[in-house]
Amino acid sequence: MSQSRFNDVFITQRITLLRTLERMVNNHSTAEDLLQETYLRVTRALSERAIDHLEPFVFQTARNLALDHLRARRIHSRTMVDDVPLEVVQSVAAPAGNAEDAVHAERLLERLNVRLSQLSPRQQQIFILSRLHGHSYLEIAEKLGVSLSTVQKELKLIMTICMGVAGRSSKL
């Protein structure tokens, strides 16, 4: 099955896929993100092997991504403390850390801050919108007037930088 055949199927079924995802996750922006991830996953699968029944495979991939998202959201909601009064949350003792851990964390933050300050202004804006404000890739792309692919590539690079800083600090 060729990539061009997949592109035709995807374009033809895009609206149906998007509506299906929207019904499942109850959020248009999240559905758009899942649709984009579906495209990427199927493209990757096609590069690795032949897929005989492409259309059902595309729909199953989208459905699985939506279910994974819902599962993660359900787990996250179980760990949220929104229903717990603030005084109860504040009364829970934090685990005691030692001075060495505090120094290590401070050094890690300093190195991370240095590396992030070396990013281009656009990269910094993408990082802030994504990781601090929780915007979807599509929202960031629209806000900055860049392609979705650009946002994904920039975030991948930024996260690689962050992981590199964290990896080097664990070896010290």
Short mmCIF file of the C-alpha atoms (twelve columns), coordinates in Angstrom:
data_MODEL
# 
_entry.id   MODEL 
# 
loop_
_atom_site.group_PDB 
_atom_site.id 
_atom_site.type_symbol 
_atom_site.label_atom_id 
_atom_site.label_alt_id 
_atom_site.label_comp_id 
_atom_site.label_asym_id 
_atom_site.label_seq_id 
_atom_site.Cartn_x 
_atom_site.Cartn_y 
_atom_site.Cartn_z 
_atom_site.pdbx_PDB_model_num 
ATOM 1   C CA . MET A 1   0.000   0.000  0.000  1 
ATOM 2   C CA . SER A 2   1.530   3.283  -1.023 1 
ATOM 3   C CA . GLN A 3   1.716   6.576  0.810  1 
ATOM 4   C CA . SER A 4   -0.266  8.263  -1.966 1 
ATOM 5   C CA . ARG A 5   -3.098  5.723  -1.530 1 
ATOM 6   C CA . PHE A 6   -3.073  6.432  2.194  1 
ATOM 7   C CA . ASN A 7   -3.154  10.190 1.541  1 
ATOM 8   C CA . ASP A 8   -6.242  9.694  -0.649 1 
ATOM 9   C CA . VAL A 9   -7.970  7.594  2.030  1 
ATOM 10  C CA . PHE A 10  -7.017  10.063 4.748  1 
ATOM 11  C CA . ILE A 11  -8.269  13.096 2.832  1 
ATOM 12  C CA . THR A 12  -11.495 11.301 1.921  1 
ATOM 13  C CA . GLN A 13  -12.141 10.112 5.489  1 
ATOM 14  C CA . ARG A 14  -10.723 13.119 7.364  1 
ATOM 15  C CA . ILE A 15  -14.062 14.665 8.350  1 
ATOM 16  C CA . THR A 16  -15.521 11.309 9.420  1 
ATOM 17  C CA . LEU A 17  -12.393 10.518 11.427 1 
ATOM 18  C CA . LEU A 18  -12.433 13.948 13.056 1 
ATOM 19  C CA . ARG A 19  -16.111 13.652 14.006 1 
ATOM 20  C CA . THR A 20  -15.524 10.183 15.435 1 
ATOM 21  C CA . LEU A 21  -12.617 11.439 17.515 1 
ATOM 22  C CA . GLU A 22  -14.576 14.501 18.663 1 
ATOM 23  C CA . ARG A 23  -17.417 12.271 19.863 1 
ATOM 24  C CA . MET A 24  -14.972 10.103 21.746 1 
ATOM 25  C CA . VAL A 25  -12.918 12.833 23.478 1 
ATOM 26  C CA . ASN A 26  -15.465 15.694 23.571 1 
ATOM 27  C CA . ASN A 27  -12.865 18.263 22.515 1 
ATOM 28  C CA . HIS A 28  -12.250 19.590 19.006 1 
ATOM 29  C CA . SER A 29  -8.633  20.599 19.607 1 
ATOM 30  C CA . THR A 30  -7.735  17.238 21.133 1 
ATOM 31  C CA . ALA A 31  -9.504  15.473 18.272 1 
ATOM 32  C CA . GLU A 32  -7.394  17.475 15.782 1 
ATOM 33  C CA . ASP A 33  -4.228  16.475 17.638 1 
ATOM 34  C CA . LEU A 34  -5.287  12.824 17.648 1 
ATOM 35  C CA . LEU A 35  -6.110  13.020 13.938 1 
ATOM 36  C CA . GLN A 36  -2.631  14.363 13.233 1 
ATOM 37  C CA . GLU A 37  -1.094  11.622 15.375 1 
ATOM 38  C CA . THR A 38  -3.172  9.060  13.457 1 
ATOM 39  C CA . TYR A 39  -1.691  10.319 10.206 1 
ATOM 40  C CA . LEU A 40  1.841   10.095 11.594 1 
ATOM 41  C CA . ARG A 41  1.361   6.615  13.062 1 
ATOM 42  C CA . VAL A 42  -0.160  5.183  9.894  1 
ATOM 43  C CA . THR A 43  2.572   6.781  7.773  1 
ATOM 44  C CA . ARG A 44  5.188   5.185  10.043 1 
ATOM 45  C CA . ALA A 45  3.409   1.808  9.859  1 
ATOM 46  C CA . LEU A 46  3.290   1.992  6.058  1 
ATOM 47  C CA . SER A 47  7.023   2.608  5.942  1 
ATOM 48  C CA . GLU A 48  7.581   -0.551 7.997  1 
ATOM 49  C CA . ARG A 49  5.149   -3.002 6.430  1 
ATOM 50  C CA . ALA A 50  2.354   -3.464 3.917  1 
ATOM 51  C CA . ILE A 51  -1.180  -2.918 5.194  1 
ATOM 52  C CA . ASP A 52  -3.850  -4.870 3.329  1 
ATOM 53  C CA . HIS A 53  -6.978  -3.203 4.693  1 
ATOM 54  C CA . LEU A 54  -5.947  0.413  4.944  1 
ATOM 55  C CA . GLU A 55  -9.217  2.152  5.791  1 
ATOM 56  C CA . PRO A 56  -10.096 -0.066 8.789  1 
ATOM 57  C CA . PHE A 57  -6.485  0.208  9.943  1 
ATOM 58  C CA . VAL A 58  -6.697  4.021  9.883  1 
ATOM 59  C CA . PHE A 59  -9.946  4.039  11.868 1 
ATOM 60  C CA . GLN A 60  -8.630  1.500  14.383 1 
ATOM 61  C CA . THR A 61  -5.454  3.534  14.849 1 
ATOM 62  C CA . ALA A 62  -7.504  6.689  15.504 1 
ATOM 63  C CA . ARG A 63  -9.797  4.823  17.892 1 
ATOM 64  C CA . ASN A 64  -6.845  3.363  19.816 1 
ATOM 65  C CA . LEU A 65  -5.240  6.792  20.141 1 
ATOM 66  C CA . ALA A 66  -8.505  8.243  21.453 1 
ATOM 67  C CA . LEU A 67  -8.879  5.406  23.954 1 
ATOM 68  C CA . ASP A 68  -5.282  5.906  25.112 1 
ATOM 69  C CA . HIS A 69  -6.003  9.611  25.554 1 
ATOM 70  C CA . LEU A 70  -9.182  8.912  27.541 1 
ATOM 71  C CA . ARG A 71  -7.371  6.373  29.712 1 
ATOM 72  C CA . ALA A 72  -4.591  8.857  30.464 1 
ATOM 73  C CA . ARG A 73  -7.145  11.583 31.211 1 
ATOM 74  C CA . ARG A 74  -9.026  9.253  33.579 1 
ATOM 75  C CA . ILE A 75  -5.815  8.369  35.417 1 
ATOM 76  C CA . HIS A 76  -4.881  12.040 35.613 1 
ATOM 77  C CA . SER A 77  -8.287  12.984 36.986 1 
ATOM 78  C CA . ARG A 78  -7.937  10.359 39.723 1 
ATOM 79  C CA . THR A 79  -4.721  11.980 40.855 1 
ATOM 80  C CA . MET A 80  -6.066  15.527 40.899 1 
ATOM 81  C CA . VAL A 81  -6.806  17.131 44.229 1 
ATOM 82  C CA . ASP A 82  -9.542  19.508 43.020 1 
ATOM 83  C CA . ASP A 83  -12.114 17.968 45.336 1 
ATOM 84  C CA . VAL A 84  -9.887  18.124 48.394 1 
ATOM 85  C CA . PRO A 85  -10.094 21.287 50.519 1 
ATOM 86  C CA . LEU A 86  -6.977  23.457 50.295 1 
ATOM 87  C CA . GLU A 87  -6.266  23.232 54.032 1 
ATOM 88  C CA . VAL A 88  -6.151  19.428 53.774 1 
ATOM 89  C CA . VAL A 89  -3.726  19.574 50.849 1 
ATOM 90  C CA . GLN A 90  -1.525  22.057 52.692 1 
ATOM 91  C CA . SER A 91  -1.496  19.920 55.820 1 
ATOM 92  C CA . VAL A 92  0.035   16.937 54.019 1 
ATOM 93  C CA . ALA A 93  3.728   16.791 54.797 1 
ATOM 94  C CA . ALA A 94  6.087   16.757 51.862 1 
ATOM 95  C CA . PRO A 95  8.779   14.101 51.922 1 
ATOM 96  C CA . ALA A 96  11.885  15.412 53.577 1 
ATOM 97  C CA . GLY A 97  14.684  16.026 51.123 1 
ATOM 98  C CA . ASN A 98  18.294  16.360 52.011 1 
ATOM 99  C CA . ALA A 99  20.594  19.247 51.234 1 
ATOM 100 C CA . GLU A 100 22.372  17.248 48.530 1 
ATOM 101 C CA . ASP A 101 19.082  16.696 46.656 1 
ATOM 102 C CA . ALA A 102 18.275  20.402 46.888 1 
ATOM 103 C CA . VAL A 103 21.687  21.397 45.531 1 
ATOM 104 C CA . HIS A 104 21.388  18.832 42.725 1 
ATOM 105 C CA . ALA A 105 17.913  20.134 41.775 1 
ATOM 106 C CA . GLU A 106 19.099  23.733 41.852 1 
ATOM 107 C CA . ARG A 107 22.050  22.952 39.573 1 
ATOM 108 C CA . LEU A 108 19.793  21.065 37.187 1 
ATOM 109 C CA . LEU A 109 17.403  24.029 36.991 1 
ATOM 110 C CA . GLU A 110 20.308  26.423 36.397 1 
ATOM 111 C CA . ARG A 111 21.655  24.296 33.514 1 
ATOM 112 C CA . LEU A 112 18.190  23.879 32.066 1 
ATOM 113 C CA . ASN A 113 17.564  27.625 32.278 1 
ATOM 114 C CA . VAL A 114 20.851  28.346 30.481 1 
ATOM 115 C CA . ARG A 115 20.025  25.905 27.667 1 
ATOM 116 C CA . LEU A 116 16.455  27.165 27.273 1 
ATOM 117 C CA . SER A 117 17.623  30.788 27.166 1 
ATOM 118 C CA . GLN A 118 19.791  29.839 24.157 1 
ATOM 119 C CA . LEU A 119 16.722  28.847 22.142 1 
ATOM 120 C CA . SER A 120 15.427  31.155 19.438 1 
ATOM 121 C CA . PRO A 121 12.540  33.441 20.443 1 
ATOM 122 C CA . ARG A 122 10.125  31.284 18.416 1 
ATOM 123 C CA . GLN A 123 11.361  28.103 20.087 1 
ATOM 124 C CA . GLN A 124 10.969  29.713 23.507 1 
ATOM 125 C CA . GLN A 125 7.437   30.777 22.632 1 
ATOM 126 C CA . ILE A 126 6.539   27.286 21.403 1 
ATOM 127 C CA . PHE A 127 7.937   25.763 24.604 1 
ATOM 128 C CA . ILE A 128 6.040   28.189 26.842 1 
ATOM 129 C CA . LEU A 129 2.738   27.785 24.959 1 
ATOM 130 C CA . SER A 130 3.011   23.995 24.981 1 
ATOM 131 C CA . ARG A 131 4.524   23.097 28.328 1 
ATOM 132 C CA . LEU A 132 3.449   25.995 30.533 1 
ATOM 133 C CA . HIS A 133 0.106   26.982 29.021 1 
ATOM 134 C CA . GLY A 134 -0.974  23.565 27.734 1 
ATOM 135 C CA . HIS A 135 -1.848  24.658 24.193 1 
ATOM 136 C CA . SER A 136 -2.213  21.971 21.549 1 
ATOM 137 C CA . TYR A 137 0.223   21.784 18.660 1 
ATOM 138 C CA . LEU A 138 -2.491  23.036 16.311 1 
ATOM 139 C CA . GLU A 139 -3.270  26.034 18.530 1 
ATOM 140 C CA . ILE A 140 0.414   26.929 18.677 1 
ATOM 141 C CA . ALA A 141 0.812   26.577 14.910 1 
ATOM 142 C CA . GLU A 142 -2.164  28.865 14.292 1 
ATOM 143 C CA . LYS A 143 -1.081  31.399 16.910 1 
ATOM 144 C CA . LEU A 144 2.478   31.631 15.555 1 
ATOM 145 C CA . GLY A 145 1.584   31.255 11.873 1 
ATOM 146 C CA . VAL A 146 3.754   28.188 11.357 1 
ATOM 147 C CA . SER A 147 3.000   24.655 10.224 1 
ATOM 148 C CA . LEU A 148 1.995   21.884 12.586 1 
ATOM 149 C CA . SER A 149 5.116   20.041 11.485 1 
ATOM 150 C CA . THR A 150 7.284   22.989 12.538 1 
ATOM 151 C CA . VAL A 151 5.744   22.987 16.019 1 
ATOM 152 C CA . GLN A 152 6.300   19.226 16.340 1 
ATOM 153 C CA . LYS A 153 9.910   19.413 15.150 1 
ATOM 154 C CA . GLU A 154 10.743  22.361 17.404 1 
ATOM 155 C CA . LEU A 155 9.219   20.683 20.455 1 
ATOM 156 C CA . LYS A 156 11.050  17.464 19.690 1 
ATOM 157 C CA . LEU A 157 14.326  19.408 19.531 1 
ATOM 158 C CA . ILE A 158 13.541  21.303 22.755 1 
ATOM 159 C CA . MET A 159 12.622  18.119 24.610 1 
ATOM 160 C CA . THR A 160 15.834  16.480 23.368 1 
ATOM 161 C CA . ILE A 161 17.766  19.415 24.807 1 
ATOM 162 C CA . CYS A 162 15.924  19.089 28.138 1 
ATOM 163 C CA . MET A 163 16.528  15.352 28.272 1 
ATOM 164 C CA . GLY A 164 20.199  15.933 27.486 1 
ATOM 165 C CA . VAL A 165 20.517  18.379 30.380 1 
ATOM 166 C CA . ALA A 166 18.739  15.957 32.712 1 
ATOM 167 C CA . GLY A 167 20.865  13.043 31.473 1 
ATOM 168 C CA . ARG A 168 24.116  14.901 32.034 1 
ATOM 169 C CA . SER A 169 23.068  15.955 35.518 1 
ATOM 170 C CA . SER A 170 22.373  12.370 36.573 1 
ATOM 171 C CA . LYS A 171 25.918  11.412 35.577 1 
ATOM 172 C CA . LEU A 172 27.483  14.130 37.728 1 
# 
